[in-house]
Structures are given as structure tokens and as C-alpha cells.
Amino acid sequence: MFDSLIAYLDSIRARDPAPRSRWEILLYPGLWAVAFHRVAHWLFEAELYFLARLVNHVSRILTAIDIHPGAKIGRHLFIDHGFTVIGETAEIGDNVTIYQCVTLGGTNPANGVPGKRHPTLCDNVILGSGAQVLGPITVGARARVGANAVVTDDVPEGATMIGLKARSTLVPVETWLKDFIPYGTPCREPCEPDGGSRVDELEAEVATLKAQVAALIAREAPEPAPTSTRRGSRN
């Protein structure tokens, strides 16, 4: 048990440069939320639903993270900062990273019959801050969801989801193979399938316009009058 805790703390430290020691990580609300959830889920599996909800309620008050006791969570889940909601039928794989203000939300079945309503996150998924992953969809292994993206469709393995409604983009192999990319979205790396980005396109257009304006100014500028040398006249 002690070795498992050490491995868990080290997995968080590998994804977060802020803590200077394992002792600091022990104060993280995300760690305590997962610990409370282990107890609540055990009670839920034993059909002690009220006690499970009670533990969940205490955890939400102390950590600002709401994990339904029925959710299934794998090893080494890292919830950074908190304010996260994880629904009842959500399933989370190993080494998943969730940043603040994320929702793993469910759909409301029209027939009122409960079932699989929340997302499934495969191993090594990263959810950026404010991401909303909704419905009984599957987020493939090593996929990333960028900040404030709204995902309502299945996410392919290794894809990056950006925008509202989120769309899938291709990720270069060299990026895909990296151990960990913070915040779910590469910084200063291509996200679009064609290898560029809208910001880069706008900057290139601005540079072209500047060059054209400079050329027009140079063309319209009056030429300097020629200097003439005064010679003496003969009588």
C-alpha cells in the first residue's frame, strides 16, 4: 500500500513541476478527492448508497471536486486544482490528467431509464481546463481535449480536440509519443491537419500587407531634385 502511494505521488510530480516534495502533493485537493472516492465507491458497490453519498458530500465540501460514488476510476488519476464534476457512469483509465473546471457530464435519457450516460476516458488522456466532455462517448488513449472544448462525439486515439463544438485534429507522431503534454493542448505546435494555424496565417498576411504598403510609399515618394554645378559664363 505504501509503495502504491509513493508511485501515485511520483506520477503526479512527473506531471506537475510546482511541488518541491511529495509532502506538498499530500495537500492537493485532487489527491484527497480521489482518496474519498475510493471509500465512497466501495460503499456504493456494497449498495450502501446513503453512506456513499455522505462520503461524496463531505469530499465535495472539502475539495470542491464532485465525483459520483458510482464512477469507476483507474490508477494515478491527477485532478489539478479542482472544481471538477465526474458523473455516475463515467469510467476513467490509468494516468489520466484533468485540469480545473472540467465536467464529465451525462445525457438525460428520454425514457428516464438510467444507463451508460457519461464518458469513458482511456489511458493517458489529458483534459484541459474548462473542457466539457458530455454523453456516453469514448475518449481514446493519449487523446487530448483543449481548454474550454465541448466534446460530444467519440475521440480517436491520439487526437487533439479543440473548439466549440470540438473538432478532431491530427497530432504529429513526434508529439504523440511524448510522455506528457500539459494542459491538453500543445503550445506553439501545429494543431491543424495542414500543419499551420489561423494565427500564423494572420501574421503572414499582416507581414505581406506591411511590405506592400512600404513599397507603395517608396514608389509615391517624390524624387530629390538633381543638384547642378554653376559654371562661369564667357563674355
C-alpha positions in Angstrom: 0.0 0.0 0.0 2.8 2.4 0.9 4.6 1.6 -2.4 1.4 2.3 -4.3 1.0 5.7 -2.6 4.6 6.6 -3.4 4.1 5.6 -7.0 0.9 7.7 -7.1 2.7 10.8 -5.7 5.6 10.4 -8.1 3.2 10.1 -11.1 1.7 13.5 -10.0 5.1 15.1 -9.6 6.1 13.9 -13.1 3.1 15.9 -14.5 3.3 19.0 -12.2 6.5 21.0 -11.8 5.1 23.0 -8.8 5.6 20.7 -5.8 9.1 20.6 -4.3 8.4 17.3 -2.4 5.9 14.5 -2.0 4.7 16.1 1.2 3.3 19.1 -0.8 1.4 16.7 -3.1 -0.3 15.3 0.0 -2.1 18.6 0.4 -3.5 18.6 -3.1 -7.4 18.6 -3.2 -7.4 16.3 -6.2 -5.5 13.6 -4.3 -7.9 13.8 -1.3 -10.9 13.8 -3.7 -9.7 10.5 -5.2 -9.0 9.1 -1.8 -12.5 9.9 -0.6 -13.9 8.5 -3.8 -12.2 5.1 -3.2 -14.1 4.9 0.1 -17.4 6.1 -1.5 -17.1 3.7 -4.4 -16.5 0.8 -2.1 -19.7 1.7 -0.2 -21.6 2.2 -3.5 -20.5 -1.3 -4.7 -21.8 -2.7 -1.3 -25.1 -1.0 -2.1 -24.7 1.3 0.9 -25.9 4.2 -1.2 -26.6 6.7 1.6 -23.2 6.3 3.2 -21.6 6.5 -0.2 -23.4 9.8 -0.9 -22.4 11.1 2.5 -18.7 10.5 1.9 -19.1 12.1 -1.5 -20.8 15.1 0.0 -18.0 15.6 2.6 -15.4 15.3 -0.1 -17.2 17.9 -2.3 -17.2 20.4 0.6 -13.6 19.8 1.4 -12.1 19.6 -2.1 -14.6 21.4 -4.4 -14.5 18.2 -6.6 -17.6 16.2 -7.1 -17.1 12.6 -8.1 -20.2 10.4 -8.0 -19.6 7.3 -6.0 -20.6 5.1 -8.9 -17.8 6.4 -11.2 -15.0 4.0 -12.0 -11.5 5.4 -11.7 -8.2 3.7 -12.6 -4.8 4.2 -11.3 -2.9 7.6 -10.9 -5.7 10.0 -11.7 -4.4 13.6 -11.3 -7.1 16.3 -10.8 -5.2 19.6 -10.8 -6.7 22.5 -8.7 -10.3 21.1 -8.6 -13.8 22.4 -9.4 -14.4 19.2 -11.4 -17.6 17.1 -11.8 -17.5 13.4 -12.7 -20.8 11.7 -13.3 -22.1 8.3 -12.1 -21.4 6.1 -15.1 -18.1 7.8 -16.1 -15.1 5.5 -16.5 -11.5 6.7 -16.2 -8.4 4.7 -17.2 -4.9 5.0 -15.9 -2.7 8.0 -15.7 -5.4 10.5 -16.7 -4.9 14.2 -16.1 -7.8 16.5 -15.5 -7.3 20.3 -15.0 -9.7 22.7 -13.3 -13.4 23.3 -14.1 -13.8 20.1 -16.2 -17.1 18.3 -16.5 -17.6 14.6 -17.4 -21.3 15.1 -17.9 -24.1 12.8 -18.9 -27.1 12.9 -21.2 -30.6 12.7 -20.0 -32.3 9.6 -21.4 -35.7 10.4 -22.9 -37.2 7.3 -21.4 -36.0 8.1 -17.9 -34.2 4.7 -17.6 -30.7 5.0 -16.2 -27.8 3.6 -18.2 -24.4 4.5 -19.6 -24.8 8.3 -19.7 -21.2 9.6 -19.1 -17.9 9.5 -20.9 -15.2 6.8 -20.9 -11.6 8.1 -20.8 -9.0 5.7 -21.8 -5.4 5.6 -20.5 -3.2 8.8 -20.6 -5.9 11.2 -21.6 -5.5 14.9 -20.8 -8.4 17.2 -20.3 -7.6 20.9 -20.4 -9.2 23.5 -18.1 -12.9 24.1 -18.7 -13.3 21.2 -21.0 -16.8 19.7 -21.2 -17.0 16.0 -22.2 -20.6 15.0 -22.5 -22.5 11.8 -23.1 -21.7 8.1 -23.3 -18.7 8.7 -25.6 -15.2 7.3 -25.6 -12.0 9.4 -25.5 -9.3 7.3 -27.0 -5.9 6.6 -25.3 -3.4 9.5 -25.2 -6.1 11.9 -26.6 -6.2 15.5 -25.5 -9.1 17.9 -25.1 -8.1 21.5 -25.2 -9.2 24.2 -22.8 -13.0 25.1 -23.0 -13.6 22.5 -25.7 -17.0 20.9 -25.8 -16.8 17.2 -26.8 -20.0 15.2 -27.7 -18.6 12.6 -30.1 -16.0 9.9 -29.8 -12.4 11.0 -29.8 -9.9 8.9 -31.8 -6.8 7.6 -30.1 -4.1 10.2 -30.0 -6.2 13.1 -31.3 -6.5 16.6 -30.0 -9.9 18.1 -29.6 -10.2 21.9 -29.9 -13.0 24.4 -30.3 -16.7 24.6 -29.6 -18.1 22.2 -30.7 -14.8 20.4 -30.6 -13.3 19.0 -33.7 -10.6 16.4 -34.0 -7.2 17.4 -35.3 -4.2 15.3 -36.3 -1.2 15.1 -34.0 2.3 14.6 -35.4 3.9 11.3 -34.3 6.8 13.0 -32.5 4.2 14.9 -30.4 2.0 11.9 -29.9 4.9 9.9 -28.5 5.8 12.4 -25.8 5.3 11.2 -22.3 3.1 14.1 -21.2 1.8 17.4 -22.7 0.5 19.9 -20.1 -3.0 21.3 -20.3 -4.1 19.0 -23.1 -3.0 21.3 -26.0 0.5 21.7 -27.4 2.0 25.2 -27.1 3.5 26.7 -30.3 3.0 23.4 -32.1 0.7 22.7 -35.1 -2.8 21.6 -34.3 -4.4 21.9 -37.7 -4.2 19.0 -40.2 -2.3 21.1 -42.7 0.4 21.9 -40.2 -0.5 25.6 -39.7 -2.7 27.7 -37.5 -5.0 30.6 -38.1 -2.8 32.9 -36.0 0.2 32.1 -38.2 -1.8 32.8 -41.3 -2.9 36.2 -40.0 0.6 37.1 -39.0 1.8 36.2 -42.5 -0.9 38.3 -44.1 0.0 41.3 -41.9 3.6 41.0 -42.9 2.7 40.9 -46.6 0.5 44.0 -46.2 3.3 45.8 -44.5 5.7 45.0 -47.3 3.1 46.2 -49.9 2.5 49.5 -48.0 6.2 50.1 -47.7 6.6 49.6 -51.5 3.7 52.0 -52.3 5.2 54.7 -50.1 8.6 54.3 -51.7 7.0 54.5 -55.2 5.0 57.6 -54.5 7.7 59.5 -52.7 9.0 62.5 -54.8 12.4 62.1 -56.2 15.0 64.6 -54.9 15.9 67.4 -57.3 19.2 67.0 -59.1 22.0 69.2 -57.9 23.5 71.3 -60.6 27.0 72.9 -60.6 27.2 76.5 -61.5 29.8 77.3 -64.2 31.1 80.7 -65.0 29.9 82.3 -68.4 32.1 83.7 -71.1 31.6 87.2 -72.3 
